[in-house]
Amino acid sequence: MLHTERGAPAGYPAVASALWRQREALELLAEALARRGGVRTALDALRLGEVFRAAEVEELARLVGLSADVSLADLAALSPEPWRTVLLDHWAALQRLYTEVTARAVAADVRIWQQSLDDFLR
């Protein structure tokens, strides 16, 4: 198992980076829904980010002996500091953005979610 300087598996920085990209993609989607333009491009970016996030989480889960379909909350709960805090911060931000985007999508009558993001944020 690869480890960072603090002893945690090396996959944590990659997961954190993927989560930042997901947050940015959700922010872009929220903006696109608010202005009712560019939604398809924002959705494409979100879906691509989901692929990268899923791959990084799957690799980290393998490194630490968890199921590949682990939720972000469960992964955070089982992670050492400072990664627990980092992942919980991402979870809270993603939950907030998910709620905002969902509300905007309903208002715009746009179906946007894939099951993988729903499952990951459970």
BADOPA-184627 format. One record per residue (C-alpha): x, y, z; residue in three letters; residue number from 1. Coordinates in steps of 0.1 Angstrom, whole numbers, plus 5000, padded with zeros to 4 digits. Each point is the difference from the previous one (the first is absolute). Example, Ala and Ser with C-alpha at 12.3 -4.5 7.8 and 13.67 -1.06 7.14 Angstrom:
% residues 2
{{5123; 4955; 5078}; 'ALA'; 1}
{{5014; 5034; 4993}; 'SER'; 2}
% end
This chain:
% residues 122
{{5000; 5000; 5000}; 'MET'; 1}
{{5014; 5035; 4991}; 'LEU'; 2}
{{4999; 5025; 5028}; 'HIS'; 3}
{{5004; 5038; 5002}; 'THR'; 4}
{{5025; 5015; 5024}; 'GLU'; 5}
{{4974; 4999; 5028}; 'ARG'; 6}
{{4994; 4963; 4995}; 'GLY'; 7}
{{4966; 5001; 4983}; 'ALA'; 8}
{{4996; 4982; 4966}; 'PRO'; 9}
{{5012; 5021; 4971}; 'ALA'; 10}
{{4966; 4999; 4984}; 'GLY'; 11}
{{4986; 5027; 5022}; 'TYR'; 12}
{{5014; 5030; 4981}; 'PRO'; 13}
{{4986; 4987; 4967}; 'ALA'; 14}
{{4966; 4995; 5016}; 'VAL'; 15}
{{5001; 5035; 5014}; 'ALA'; 16}
{{5009; 5014; 4966}; 'SER'; 17}
{{4972; 4981; 4983}; 'ALA'; 18}
{{4975; 5013; 5026}; 'LEU'; 19}
{{5012; 5036; 4993}; 'TRP'; 20}
{{4993; 4994; 4963}; 'ARG'; 21}
{{4965; 4987; 5009}; 'GLN'; 22}
{{4993; 5031; 5021}; 'ARG'; 23}
{{5011; 5022; 4971}; 'GLU'; 24}
{{4979; 4981; 4976}; 'ALA'; 25}
{{4969; 5003; 5022}; 'LEU'; 26}
{{5006; 5037; 5004}; 'GLU'; 27}
{{5002; 5003; 4962}; 'LEU'; 28}
{{4968; 4980; 4997}; 'LEU'; 29}
{{4982; 5022; 5025}; 'ALA'; 30}
{{5010; 5031; 4981}; 'GLU'; 31}
{{4990; 4985; 4967}; 'ALA'; 32}
{{4966; 4990; 5014}; 'LEU'; 33}
{{4995; 5035; 5015}; 'ALA'; 34}
{{5007; 5017; 4966}; 'ARG'; 35}
{{4983; 4971; 4981}; 'ARG'; 36}
{{5029; 4996; 4976}; 'GLY'; 37}
{{5030; 4978; 4997}; 'GLY'; 38}
{{4983; 4972; 5020}; 'VAL'; 39}
{{5011; 4972; 4976}; 'ARG'; 40}
{{5037; 5011; 5002}; 'THR'; 41}
{{4998; 5003; 5038}; 'ALA'; 42}
{{4984; 4965; 5002}; 'LEU'; 43}
{{5027; 4985; 4978}; 'ASP'; 44}
{{5026; 5015; 5024}; 'ALA'; 45}
{{4982; 4986; 5030}; 'LEU'; 46}
{{4997; 4965; 4985}; 'ARG'; 47}
{{5037; 5000; 4990}; 'LEU'; 48}
{{5008; 5011; 5036}; 'GLY'; 49}
{{4979; 4971; 5013}; 'GLU'; 50}
{{5020; 4975; 4980}; 'VAL'; 51}
{{5033; 5014; 5014}; 'PHE'; 52}
{{4986; 5002; 5035}; 'ARG'; 53}
{{4987; 4964; 4999}; 'ALA'; 54}
{{5034; 4987; 4988}; 'ALA'; 55}
{{5019; 5019; 5026}; 'GLU'; 56}
{{4977; 4989; 5028}; 'VAL'; 57}
{{5000; 4964; 4988}; 'GLU'; 58}
{{5039; 5000; 5001}; 'GLU'; 59}
{{5001; 5015; 5035}; 'LEU'; 60}
{{4973; 4976; 5012}; 'ALA'; 61}
{{5021; 4971; 4986}; 'ARG'; 62}
{{5031; 5014; 5018}; 'LEU'; 63}
{{4983; 5002; 5034}; 'VAL'; 64}
{{4979; 4969; 4996}; 'GLY'; 65}
{{4966; 5014; 4995}; 'LEU'; 66}
{{4973; 4993; 4975}; 'SER'; 67}
{{5003; 5018; 4967}; 'ALA'; 68}
{{4965; 5014; 5004}; 'ASP'; 69}
{{5008; 5017; 5034}; 'VAL'; 70}
{{4981; 5032; 5006}; 'SER'; 71}
{{5019; 5032; 5006}; 'LEU'; 72}
{{4987; 5002; 5036}; 'ALA'; 73}
{{5011; 4965; 5007}; 'ASP'; 74}
{{5034; 5006; 4984}; 'LEU'; 75}
{{5004; 5031; 5021}; 'ALA'; 76}
{{4990; 4983; 5032}; 'ALA'; 77}
{{5026; 4973; 4995}; 'LEU'; 78}
{{5028; 5023; 4989}; 'SER'; 79}
{{5028; 5013; 5022}; 'PRO'; 80}
{{5005; 5037; 5006}; 'GLU'; 81}
{{5005; 5023; 4983}; 'PRO'; 82}
{{4982; 4982; 4972}; 'TRP'; 83}
{{4969; 4994; 5021}; 'ARG'; 84}
{{4995; 5037; 5003}; 'THR'; 85}
{{5008; 5007; 4963}; 'VAL'; 86}
{{4975; 4973; 4988}; 'LEU'; 87}
{{4973; 5012; 5024}; 'LEU'; 88}
{{5005; 5036; 4988}; 'ASP'; 89}
{{4996; 4987; 4964}; 'HIS'; 90}
{{4969; 4980; 5010}; 'TRP'; 91}
{{4984; 5030; 5016}; 'ALA'; 92}
{{5007; 5023; 4970}; 'ALA'; 93}
{{4989; 4973; 4975}; 'LEU'; 94}
{{4967; 4995; 5020}; 'GLN'; 95}
{{4994; 5037; 4999}; 'ARG'; 96}
{{5007; 5003; 4963}; 'LEU'; 97}
{{4980; 4969; 4992}; 'TYR'; 98}
{{4970; 5015; 5018}; 'THR'; 99}
{{5004; 5033; 4982}; 'GLU'; 100}
{{5004; 4984; 4966}; 'VAL'; 101}
{{4971; 4976; 5005}; 'THR'; 102}
{{4977; 5030; 5009}; 'ALA'; 103}
{{5011; 5019; 4970}; 'ARG'; 104}
{{4996; 4970; 4977}; 'ALA'; 105}
{{4964; 4994; 5013}; 'VAL'; 106}
{{4993; 5037; 4994}; 'ALA'; 107}
{{5014; 4997; 4965}; 'ALA'; 108}
{{4982; 4966; 4994}; 'ASP'; 109}
{{5034; 4983; 4992}; 'VAL'; 110}
{{5009; 4965; 5011}; 'ARG'; 111}
{{5037; 4999; 5008}; 'ILE'; 112}
{{5010; 4974; 5025}; 'TRP'; 113}
{{5017; 4967; 4995}; 'GLN'; 114}
{{4996; 4974; 5027}; 'GLN'; 115}
{{5037; 4999; 5007}; 'SER'; 116}
{{5001; 5035; 5016}; 'LEU'; 117}
{{4968; 4993; 5020}; 'ASP'; 118}
{{5016; 4968; 5013}; 'ASP'; 119}
{{5033; 5017; 5008}; 'PHE'; 120}
{{4984; 5028; 5020}; 'LEU'; 121}
{{4977; 4977; 5020}; 'ARG'; 122}
% end
